[in-house]
Amino acid sequence: MIFIYYRIRNLREDADLSQEKLARLLHINQATYSRYETGDLEIPVSSLIKLAEFYSTSVDYLVNLTDSMEPYPKT
């Protein structure tokens, strides 16, 4: 599951965003978000969902179950 850490870091860096901005989105502090990116702390499902929605992708992409960044259609 190590890919998740690379994916969230790469998405953040590609969007030229700070860890602080993503931490505010998730209602956590920057140190906690940093630990998500390093793999020192597991990311809660609720945070994965928020990140997937923020980046317009799927949780499956974030956790490396697919290489497609396209989000699933909402039902």
PyMOL Python script that loads the backbone (N, CA, C, O; Angstrom):
from pymol import cmd

cmd.read_pdbstr("""\
ATOM      1  N   MET A   1       0.823  -1.193   0.000  1.00  0.00           N
ATOM      2  CA  MET A   1       0.000   0.000   0.000  1.00  0.00           C
ATOM      3  C   MET A   1       0.866   1.255   0.000  1.00  0.00           C
ATOM      4  O   MET A   1       0.359   2.362   0.185  1.00  0.00           O
ATOM      5  N   ILE A   2       2.134   1.089  -0.202  1.00  0.00           N
ATOM      6  CA  ILE A   2       3.045   2.223  -0.187  1.00  0.00           C
ATOM      7  C   ILE A   2       2.757   3.239  -1.291  1.00  0.00           C
ATOM      8  O   ILE A   2       3.088   4.416  -1.149  1.00  0.00           O
ATOM      9  N   PHE A   3       2.153   2.801  -2.374  1.00  0.00           N
ATOM     10  CA  PHE A   3       1.891   3.703  -3.484  1.00  0.00           C
ATOM     11  C   PHE A   3       0.981   4.856  -3.107  1.00  0.00           C
ATOM     12  O   PHE A   3       1.071   5.938  -3.688  1.00  0.00           O
ATOM     13  N   ILE A   4       0.109   4.634  -2.143  1.00  0.00           N
ATOM     14  CA  ILE A   4      -0.796   5.701  -1.743  1.00  0.00           C
ATOM     15  C   ILE A   4      -0.012   6.933  -1.298  1.00  0.00           C
ATOM     16  O   ILE A   4      -0.405   8.061  -1.598  1.00  0.00           O
ATOM     17  N   TYR A   5       1.081   6.726  -0.594  1.00  0.00           N
ATOM     18  CA  TYR A   5       1.852   7.843  -0.081  1.00  0.00           C
ATOM     19  C   TYR A   5       2.497   8.615  -1.221  1.00  0.00           C
ATOM     20  O   TYR A   5       2.539   9.845  -1.206  1.00  0.00           O
ATOM     21  N   TYR A   6       2.997   7.886  -2.204  1.00  0.00           N
ATOM     22  CA  TYR A   6       3.573   8.555  -3.375  1.00  0.00           C
ATOM     23  C   TYR A   6       2.503   9.287  -4.171  1.00  0.00           C
ATOM     24  O   TYR A   6       2.725  10.394  -4.661  1.00  0.00           O
ATOM     25  N   ARG A   7       1.357   8.667  -4.291  1.00  0.00           N
ATOM     26  CA  ARG A   7       0.300   9.286  -5.108  1.00  0.00           C
ATOM     27  C   ARG A   7      -0.214  10.571  -4.487  1.00  0.00           C
ATOM     28  O   ARG A   7      -0.393  11.563  -5.194  1.00  0.00           O
ATOM     29  N   ILE A   8      -0.456  10.581  -3.187  1.00  0.00           N
ATOM     30  CA  ILE A   8      -0.979  11.821  -2.612  1.00  0.00           C
ATOM     31  C   ILE A   8       0.086  12.917  -2.614  1.00  0.00           C
ATOM     32  O   ILE A   8      -0.237  14.094  -2.776  1.00  0.00           O
ATOM     33  N   ARG A   9       1.331  12.545  -2.439  1.00  0.00           N
ATOM     34  CA  ARG A   9       2.401  13.553  -2.501  1.00  0.00           C
ATOM     35  C   ARG A   9       2.554  14.087  -3.927  1.00  0.00           C
ATOM     36  O   ARG A   9       2.661  15.295  -4.136  1.00  0.00           O
ATOM     37  N   ASN A  10       2.563  13.184  -4.898  1.00  0.00           N
ATOM     38  CA  ASN A  10       2.711  13.625  -6.282  1.00  0.00           C
ATOM     39  C   ASN A  10       1.540  14.480  -6.742  1.00  0.00           C
ATOM     40  O   ASN A  10       1.745  15.475  -7.438  1.00  0.00           O
ATOM     41  N   LEU A  11       0.326  14.120  -6.373  1.00  0.00           N
ATOM     42  CA  LEU A  11      -0.835  14.932  -6.723  1.00  0.00           C
ATOM     43  C   LEU A  11      -0.722  16.324  -6.109  1.00  0.00           C
ATOM     44  O   LEU A  11      -1.005  17.324  -6.769  1.00  0.00           O
ATOM     45  N   ARG A  12      -0.311  16.385  -4.854  1.00  0.00           N
ATOM     46  CA  ARG A  12      -0.160  17.678  -4.182  1.00  0.00           C
ATOM     47  C   ARG A  12       0.918  18.522  -4.854  1.00  0.00           C
ATOM     48  O   ARG A  12       0.711  19.705  -5.125  1.00  0.00           O
ATOM     49  N   GLU A  13       2.058  17.913  -5.118  1.00  0.00           N
ATOM     50  CA  GLU A  13       3.154  18.653  -5.745  1.00  0.00           C
ATOM     51  C   GLU A  13       2.804  19.082  -7.164  1.00  0.00           C
ATOM     52  O   GLU A  13       3.128  20.198  -7.573  1.00  0.00           O
ATOM     53  N   ASP A  14       2.142  18.200  -7.922  1.00  0.00           N
ATOM     54  CA  ASP A  14       1.741  18.552  -9.289  1.00  0.00           C
ATOM     55  C   ASP A  14       0.772  19.731  -9.300  1.00  0.00           C
ATOM     56  O   ASP A  14       0.770  20.527 -10.239  1.00  0.00           O
ATOM     57  N   ALA A  15      -0.045  19.841  -8.263  1.00  0.00           N
ATOM     58  CA  ALA A  15      -0.997  20.947  -8.158  1.00  0.00           C
ATOM     59  C   ALA A  15      -0.367  22.175  -7.495  1.00  0.00           C
ATOM     60  O   ALA A  15      -1.029  23.197  -7.314  1.00  0.00           O
ATOM     61  N   ASP A  16       0.915  22.067  -7.137  1.00  0.00           N
ATOM     62  CA  ASP A  16       1.656  23.157  -6.497  1.00  0.00           C
ATOM     63  C   ASP A  16       0.959  23.623  -5.218  1.00  0.00           C
ATOM     64  O   ASP A  16       0.770  24.818  -4.992  1.00  0.00           O
ATOM     65  N   LEU A  17       0.583  22.652  -4.394  1.00  0.00           N
ATOM     66  CA  LEU A  17      -0.096  22.933  -3.139  1.00  0.00           C
ATOM     67  C   LEU A  17       0.807  22.606  -1.964  1.00  0.00           C
ATOM     68  O   LEU A  17       1.692  21.756  -2.063  1.00  0.00           O
ATOM     69  N   SER A  18       0.579  23.282  -0.866  1.00  0.00           N
ATOM     70  CA  SER A  18       1.342  23.003   0.349  1.00  0.00           C
ATOM     71  C   SER A  18       0.652  21.914   1.167  1.00  0.00           C
ATOM     72  O   SER A  18      -0.544  21.664   1.018  1.00  0.00           O
ATOM     73  N   GLN A  19       1.422  21.286   2.018  1.00  0.00           N
ATOM     74  CA  GLN A  19       0.839  20.323   2.947  1.00  0.00           C
ATOM     75  C   GLN A  19      -0.161  21.025   3.854  1.00  0.00           C
ATOM     76  O   GLN A  19      -1.175  20.440   4.232  1.00  0.00           O
ATOM     77  N   GLU A  20       0.115  22.260   4.200  1.00  0.00           N
ATOM     78  CA  GLU A  20      -0.772  23.030   5.072  1.00  0.00           C
ATOM     79  C   GLU A  20      -2.153  23.196   4.448  1.00  0.00           C
ATOM     80  O   GLU A  20      -3.164  23.068   5.140  1.00  0.00           O
ATOM     81  N   LYS A  21      -2.204  23.479   3.148  1.00  0.00           N
ATOM     82  CA  LYS A  21      -3.503  23.640   2.474  1.00  0.00           C
ATOM     83  C   LYS A  21      -4.302  22.338   2.520  1.00  0.00           C
ATOM     84  O   LYS A  21      -5.501  22.352   2.800  1.00  0.00           O
ATOM     85  N   LEU A  22      -3.641  21.219   2.245  1.00  0.00           N
ATOM     86  CA  LEU A  22      -4.341  19.929   2.289  1.00  0.00           C
ATOM     87  C   LEU A  22      -4.734  19.578   3.709  1.00  0.00           C
ATOM     88  O   LEU A  22      -5.795  18.995   3.929  1.00  0.00           O
ATOM     89  N   ALA A  23      -3.904  19.920   4.670  1.00  0.00           N
ATOM     90  CA  ALA A  23      -4.239  19.669   6.071  1.00  0.00           C
ATOM     91  C   ALA A  23      -5.500  20.438   6.461  1.00  0.00           C
ATOM     92  O   ALA A  23      -6.366  19.898   7.149  1.00  0.00           O
ATOM     93  N   ARG A  24      -5.609  21.695   6.026  1.00  0.00           N
ATOM     94  CA  ARG A  24      -6.821  22.473   6.317  1.00  0.00           C
ATOM     95  C   ARG A  24      -8.049  21.821   5.684  1.00  0.00           C
ATOM     96  O   ARG A  24      -9.110  21.760   6.306  1.00  0.00           O
ATOM     97  N   LEU A  25      -7.908  21.339   4.458  1.00  0.00           N
ATOM     98  CA  LEU A  25      -9.019  20.664   3.780  1.00  0.00           C
ATOM     99  C   LEU A  25      -9.509  19.467   4.598  1.00  0.00           C
ATOM    100  O   LEU A  25     -10.709  19.205   4.677  1.00  0.00           O
ATOM    101  N   LEU A  26      -8.575  18.757   5.195  1.00  0.00           N
ATOM    102  CA  LEU A  26      -8.898  17.541   5.953  1.00  0.00           C
ATOM    103  C   LEU A  26      -9.169  17.813   7.434  1.00  0.00           C
ATOM    104  O   LEU A  26      -9.486  16.889   8.183  1.00  0.00           O
ATOM    105  N   HIS A  27      -9.046  19.070   7.860  1.00  0.00           N
ATOM    106  CA  HIS A  27      -9.266  19.466   9.259  1.00  0.00           C
ATOM    107  C   HIS A  27      -8.303  18.749  10.196  1.00  0.00           C
ATOM    108  O   HIS A  27      -8.689  18.238  11.247  1.00  0.00           O
ATOM    109  N   ILE A  28      -7.045  18.726   9.787  1.00  0.00           N
ATOM    110  CA  ILE A  28      -5.970  18.144  10.600  1.00  0.00           C
ATOM    111  C   ILE A  28      -4.811  19.131  10.598  1.00  0.00           C
ATOM    112  O   ILE A  28      -4.846  20.127   9.875  1.00  0.00           O
ATOM    113  N   ASN A  29      -3.789  18.864  11.397  1.00  0.00           N
ATOM    114  CA  ASN A  29      -2.635  19.765  11.351  1.00  0.00           C
ATOM    115  C   ASN A  29      -1.631  19.289  10.296  1.00  0.00           C
ATOM    116  O   ASN A  29      -1.692  18.153   9.826  1.00  0.00           O
ATOM    117  N   GLN A  30      -0.724  20.169   9.945  1.00  0.00           N
ATOM    118  CA  GLN A  30       0.241  19.890   8.872  1.00  0.00           C
ATOM    119  C   GLN A  30       1.123  18.696   9.222  1.00  0.00           C
ATOM    120  O   GLN A  30       1.471  17.909   8.341  1.00  0.00           O
ATOM    121  N   ALA A  31       1.486  18.551  10.481  1.00  0.00           N
ATOM    122  CA  ALA A  31       2.348  17.435  10.882  1.00  0.00           C
ATOM    123  C   ALA A  31       1.649  16.089  10.632  1.00  0.00           C
ATOM    124  O   ALA A  31       2.287  15.122  10.214  1.00  0.00           O
ATOM    125  N   THR A  32       0.356  16.036  10.887  1.00  0.00           N
ATOM    126  CA  THR A  32      -0.403  14.807  10.624  1.00  0.00           C
ATOM    127  C   THR A  32      -0.422  14.514   9.133  1.00  0.00           C
ATOM    128  O   THR A  32      -0.209  13.377   8.714  1.00  0.00           O
ATOM    129  N   TYR A  33      -0.679  15.551   8.328  1.00  0.00           N
ATOM    130  CA  TYR A  33      -0.694  15.340   6.880  1.00  0.00           C
ATOM    131  C   TYR A  33       0.675  14.873   6.394  1.00  0.00           C
ATOM    132  O   TYR A  33       0.763  13.993   5.538  1.00  0.00           O
ATOM    133  N   SER A  34       1.717  15.442   6.923  1.00  0.00           N
ATOM    134  CA  SER A  34       3.073  15.027   6.552  1.00  0.00           C
ATOM    135  C   SER A  34       3.282  13.551   6.853  1.00  0.00           C
ATOM    136  O   SER A  34       3.911  12.837   6.071  1.00  0.00           O
ATOM    137  N   ARG A  35       2.760  13.095   7.973  1.00  0.00           N
ATOM    138  CA  ARG A  35       2.880  11.682   8.334  1.00  0.00           C
ATOM    139  C   ARG A  35       2.087  10.795   7.380  1.00  0.00           C
ATOM    140  O   ARG A  35       2.466   9.646   7.158  1.00  0.00           O
ATOM    141  N   TYR A  36       0.996  11.302   6.812  1.00  0.00           N
ATOM    142  CA  TYR A  36       0.268  10.558   5.774  1.00  0.00           C
ATOM    143  C   TYR A  36       1.178  10.349   4.561  1.00  0.00           C
ATOM    144  O   TYR A  36       1.262   9.249   4.014  1.00  0.00           O
ATOM    145  N   GLU A  37       1.857  11.422   4.154  1.00  0.00           N
ATOM    146  CA  GLU A  37       2.694  11.341   2.952  1.00  0.00           C
ATOM    147  C   GLU A  37       3.927  10.472   3.138  1.00  0.00           C
ATOM    148  O   GLU A  37       4.430   9.900   2.171  1.00  0.00           O
ATOM    149  N   THR A  38       4.413  10.367   4.345  1.00  0.00           N
ATOM    150  CA  THR A  38       5.598   9.535   4.585  1.00  0.00           C
ATOM    151  C   THR A  38       5.237   8.085   4.902  1.00  0.00           C
ATOM    152  O   THR A  38       6.105   7.213   4.940  1.00  0.00           O
ATOM    153  N   GLY A  39       3.953   7.840   5.127  1.00  0.00           N
ATOM    154  CA  GLY A  39       3.526   6.487   5.458  1.00  0.00           C
ATOM    155  C   GLY A  39       3.657   6.154   6.928  1.00  0.00           C
ATOM    156  O   GLY A  39       3.495   4.998   7.319  1.00  0.00           O
ATOM    157  N   ASP A  40       3.950   7.157   7.752  1.00  0.00           N
ATOM    158  CA  ASP A  40       4.062   6.927   9.185  1.00  0.00           C
ATOM    159  C   ASP A  40       2.706   6.827   9.875  1.00  0.00           C
ATOM    160  O   ASP A  40       2.615   6.406  11.028  1.00  0.00           O
ATOM    161  N   LEU A  41       1.646   7.221   9.154  1.00  0.00           N
ATOM    162  CA  LEU A  41       0.310   7.206   9.713  1.00  0.00           C
ATOM    163  C   LEU A  41      -0.672   6.796   8.623  1.00  0.00           C
ATOM    164  O   LEU A  41      -0.630   7.323   7.512  1.00  0.00           O
ATOM    165  N   GLU A  42      -1.554   5.857   8.944  1.00  0.00           N
ATOM    166  CA  GLU A  42      -2.562   5.439   7.965  1.00  0.00           C
ATOM    167  C   GLU A  42      -3.581   6.547   7.752  1.00  0.00           C
ATOM    168  O   GLU A  42      -3.947   7.264   8.682  1.00  0.00           O
ATOM    169  N   ILE A  43      -4.025   6.670   6.522  1.00  0.00           N
ATOM    170  CA  ILE A  43      -4.991   7.702   6.171  1.00  0.00           C
ATOM    171  C   ILE A  43      -6.392   7.149   6.386  1.00  0.00           C
ATOM    172  O   ILE A  43      -6.727   6.099   5.838  1.00  0.00           O
ATOM    173  N   PRO A  44      -7.217   7.835   7.173  1.00  0.00           N
ATOM    174  CA  PRO A  44      -8.594   7.368   7.373  1.00  0.00           C
ATOM    175  C   PRO A  44      -9.382   7.399   6.060  1.00  0.00           C
ATOM    176  O   PRO A  44      -9.115   8.219   5.181  1.00  0.00           O
ATOM    177  N   VAL A  45     -10.336   6.512   5.946  1.00  0.00           N
ATOM    178  CA  VAL A  45     -11.152   6.430   4.734  1.00  0.00           C
ATOM    179  C   VAL A  45     -11.827   7.766   4.443  1.00  0.00           C
ATOM    180  O   VAL A  45     -11.902   8.182   3.286  1.00  0.00           O
ATOM    181  N   SER A  46     -12.318   8.439   5.476  1.00  0.00           N
ATOM    182  CA  SER A  46     -12.977   9.733   5.252  1.00  0.00           C
ATOM    183  C   SER A  46     -12.030  10.739   4.611  1.00  0.00           C
ATOM    184  O   SER A  46     -12.455  11.545   3.783  1.00  0.00           O
ATOM    185  N   SER A  47     -10.769  10.702   4.978  1.00  0.00           N
ATOM    186  CA  SER A  47      -9.778  11.599   4.371  1.00  0.00           C
ATOM    187  C   SER A  47      -9.462  11.186   2.943  1.00  0.00           C
ATOM    188  O   SER A  47      -9.271  12.039   2.076  1.00  0.00           O
ATOM    189  N   LEU A  48      -9.405   9.886   2.694  1.00  0.00           N
ATOM    190  CA  LEU A  48      -9.192   9.412   1.326  1.00  0.00           C
ATOM    191  C   LEU A  48     -10.309   9.882   0.404  1.00  0.00           C
ATOM    192  O   LEU A  48     -10.061  10.294  -0.729  1.00  0.00           O
ATOM    193  N   ILE A  49     -11.533   9.817   0.896  1.00  0.00           N
ATOM    194  CA  ILE A  49     -12.677  10.264   0.096  1.00  0.00           C
ATOM    195  C   ILE A  49     -12.564  11.756  -0.199  1.00  0.00           C
ATOM    196  O   ILE A  49     -12.772  12.182  -1.335  1.00  0.00           O
ATOM    197  N   LYS A  50     -12.237  12.551   0.817  1.00  0.00           N
ATOM    198  CA  LYS A  50     -12.085  14.000   0.609  1.00  0.00           C
ATOM    199  C   LYS A  50     -10.975  14.290  -0.392  1.00  0.00           C
ATOM    200  O   LYS A  50     -11.133  15.155  -1.253  1.00  0.00           O
ATOM    201  N   LEU A  51      -9.860  13.584  -0.292  1.00  0.00           N
ATOM    202  CA  LEU A  51      -8.752  13.798  -1.228  1.00  0.00           C
ATOM    203  C   LEU A  51      -9.147  13.407  -2.646  1.00  0.00           C
ATOM    204  O   LEU A  51      -8.826  14.117  -3.600  1.00  0.00           O
ATOM    205  N   ALA A  52      -9.839  12.289  -2.788  1.00  0.00           N
ATOM    206  CA  ALA A  52     -10.280  11.853  -4.116  1.00  0.00           C
ATOM    207  C   ALA A  52     -11.223  12.881  -4.721  1.00  0.00           C
ATOM    208  O   ALA A  52     -11.112  13.199  -5.906  1.00  0.00           O
ATOM    209  N   GLU A  53     -12.139  13.401  -3.932  1.00  0.00           N
ATOM    210  CA  GLU A  53     -13.051  14.423  -4.434  1.00  0.00           C
ATOM    211  C   GLU A  53     -12.304  15.708  -4.782  1.00  0.00           C
ATOM    212  O   GLU A  53     -12.579  16.330  -5.808  1.00  0.00           O
ATOM    213  N   PHE A  54     -11.374  16.100  -3.940  1.00  0.00           N
ATOM    214  CA  PHE A  54     -10.604  17.321  -4.172  1.00  0.00           C
ATOM    215  C   PHE A  54      -9.811  17.232  -5.481  1.00  0.00           C
ATOM    216  O   PHE A  54      -9.769  18.188  -6.255  1.00  0.00           O
ATOM    217  N   TYR A  55      -9.192  16.091  -5.716  1.00  0.00           N
ATOM    218  CA  TYR A  55      -8.367  15.912  -6.918  1.00  0.00           C
ATOM    219  C   TYR A  55      -9.162  15.388  -8.117  1.00  0.00           C
ATOM    220  O   TYR A  55      -8.590  15.142  -9.179  1.00  0.00           O
ATOM    221  N   SER A  56     -10.460  15.217  -7.955  1.00  0.00           N
ATOM    222  CA  SER A  56     -11.328  14.692  -9.030  1.00  0.00           C
ATOM    223  C   SER A  56     -10.807  13.361  -9.561  1.00  0.00           C
ATOM    224  O   SER A  56     -10.636  13.167 -10.765  1.00  0.00           O
ATOM    225  N   THR A  57     -10.565  12.470  -8.638  1.00  0.00           N
ATOM    226  CA  THR A  57     -10.118  11.128  -8.989  1.00  0.00           C
ATOM    227  C   THR A  57     -10.894  10.136  -8.126  1.00  0.00           C
ATOM    228  O   THR A  57     -11.890  10.504  -7.504  1.00  0.00           O
ATOM    229  N   SER A  58     -10.454   8.905  -8.085  1.00  0.00           N
ATOM    230  CA  SER A  58     -11.132   7.900  -7.259  1.00  0.00           C
ATOM    231  C   SER A  58     -10.222   7.452  -6.114  1.00  0.00           C
ATOM    232  O   SER A  58      -8.999   7.580  -6.179  1.00  0.00           O
ATOM    233  N   VAL A  59     -10.840   6.936  -5.088  1.00  0.00           N
ATOM    234  CA  VAL A  59     -10.065   6.358  -3.994  1.00  0.00           C
ATOM    235  C   VAL A  59      -9.243   5.185  -4.530  1.00  0.00           C
ATOM    236  O   VAL A  59      -8.122   4.952  -4.078  1.00  0.00           O
ATOM    237  N   ASP A  60      -9.798   4.453  -5.488  1.00  0.00           N
ATOM    238  CA  ASP A  60      -9.054   3.342  -6.091  1.00  0.00           C
ATOM    239  C   ASP A  60      -7.740   3.823  -6.695  1.00  0.00           C
ATOM    240  O   ASP A  60      -6.726   3.132  -6.599  1.00  0.00           O
ATOM    241  N   TYR A  61      -7.748   4.994  -7.311  1.00  0.00           N
ATOM    242  CA  TYR A  61      -6.506   5.535  -7.858  1.00  0.00           C
ATOM    243  C   TYR A  61      -5.537   5.858  -6.725  1.00  0.00           C
ATOM    244  O   TYR A  61      -4.350   5.542  -6.808  1.00  0.00           O
ATOM    245  N   LEU A  62      -6.040   6.479  -5.679  1.00  0.00           N
ATOM    246  CA  LEU A  62      -5.165   6.856  -4.569  1.00  0.00           C
ATOM    247  C   LEU A  62      -4.508   5.650  -3.918  1.00  0.00           C
ATOM    248  O   LEU A  62      -3.351   5.722  -3.505  1.00  0.00           O
ATOM    249  N   VAL A  63      -5.233   4.542  -3.822  1.00  0.00           N
ATOM    250  CA  VAL A  63      -4.680   3.348  -3.162  1.00  0.00           C
ATOM    251  C   VAL A  63      -4.076   2.358  -4.154  1.00  0.00           C
ATOM    252  O   VAL A  63      -3.773   1.220  -3.797  1.00  0.00           O
ATOM    253  N   ASN A  64      -3.906   2.796  -5.393  1.00  0.00           N
ATOM    254  CA  ASN A  64      -3.207   2.037  -6.425  1.00  0.00           C
ATOM    255  C   ASN A  64      -3.944   0.776  -6.878  1.00  0.00           C
ATOM    256  O   ASN A  64      -3.316  -0.214  -7.255  1.00  0.00           O
ATOM    257  N   LEU A  65      -5.268   0.818  -6.840  1.00  0.00           N
ATOM    258  CA  LEU A  65      -6.032  -0.301  -7.393  1.00  0.00           C
ATOM    259  C   LEU A  65      -6.299  -0.108  -8.881  1.00  0.00           C
ATOM    260  O   LEU A  65      -6.710  -1.038  -9.575  1.00  0.00           O
ATOM    261  N   THR A  66      -6.061   1.111  -9.361  1.00  0.00           N
ATOM    262  CA  THR A  66      -6.186   1.412 -10.782  1.00  0.00           C
ATOM    263  C   THR A  66      -5.182   2.506 -11.135  1.00  0.00           C
ATOM    264  O   THR A  66      -4.780   3.294 -10.279  1.00  0.00           O
ATOM    265  N   ASP A  67      -4.788   2.543 -12.393  1.00  0.00           N
ATOM    266  CA  ASP A  67      -3.921   3.615 -12.874  1.00  0.00           C
ATOM    267  C   ASP A  67      -4.722   4.712 -13.554  1.00  0.00           C
ATOM    268  O   ASP A  67      -4.163   5.724 -13.976  1.00  0.00           O
ATOM    269  N   SER A  68      -6.022   4.514 -13.661  1.00  0.00           N
ATOM    270  CA  SER A  68      -6.898   5.523 -14.269  1.00  0.00           C
ATOM    271  C   SER A  68      -7.237   6.580 -13.215  1.00  0.00           C
ATOM    272  O   SER A  68      -7.713   6.267 -12.124  1.00  0.00           O
ATOM    273  N   MET A  69      -6.980   7.823 -13.569  1.00  0.00           N
ATOM    274  CA  MET A  69      -7.284   8.924 -12.649  1.00  0.00           C
ATOM    275  C   MET A  69      -8.747   9.359 -12.739  1.00  0.00           C
ATOM    276  O   MET A  69      -9.205  10.154 -11.919  1.00  0.00           O
ATOM    277  N   GLU A  70      -9.475   8.851 -13.716  1.00  0.00           N
ATOM    278  CA  GLU A  70     -10.870   9.262 -13.913  1.00  0.00           C
ATOM    279  C   GLU A  70     -11.711   8.843 -12.705  1.00  0.00           C
ATOM    280  O   GLU A  70     -11.634   7.694 -12.270  1.00  0.00           O
ATOM    281  N   PRO A  71     -12.511   9.759 -12.162  1.00  0.00           N
ATOM    282  CA  PRO A  71     -13.402   9.375 -11.059  1.00  0.00           C
ATOM    283  C   PRO A  71     -14.542   8.517 -11.575  1.00  0.00           C
ATOM    284  O   PRO A  71     -14.882   8.552 -12.758  1.00  0.00           O
ATOM    285  N   TYR A  72     -15.112   7.762 -10.688  1.00  0.00           N
ATOM    286  CA  TYR A  72     -16.282   6.971 -11.047  1.00  0.00           C
ATOM    287  C   TYR A  72     -17.483   7.892 -11.158  1.00  0.00           C
ATOM    288  O   TYR A  72     -17.560   8.897 -10.451  1.00  0.00           O
ATOM    289  N   PRO A  73     -18.420   7.562 -12.036  1.00  0.00           N
ATOM    290  CA  PRO A  73     -19.624   8.389 -12.120  1.00  0.00           C
ATOM    291  C   PRO A  73     -20.438   8.281 -10.835  1.00  0.00           C
ATOM    292  O   PRO A  73     -20.526   7.216 -10.223  1.00  0.00           O
ATOM    293  N   LYS A  74     -21.022   9.391 -10.445  1.00  0.00           N
ATOM    294  CA  LYS A  74     -21.890   9.395  -9.249  1.00  0.00           C
ATOM    295  C   LYS A  74     -23.230   8.793  -9.626  1.00  0.00           C
ATOM    296  O   LYS A  74     -23.752   9.028 -10.716  1.00  0.00           O
ATOM    297  N   THR A  75     -23.778   8.012  -8.705  1.00  0.00           N
ATOM    298  CA  THR A  75     -25.075   7.392  -8.980  1.00  0.00           C
ATOM    299  C   THR A  75     -26.164   8.062  -8.186  1.00  0.00           C
ATOM    300  O   THR A  75     -27.329   7.675  -8.287  1.00  0.00           O
TER     301      THR A  75
END
""", "prot")
cmd.dss("prot")
cmd.show_as("cartoon", "prot")
cmd.util.cbc("prot")
cmd.orient("prot")
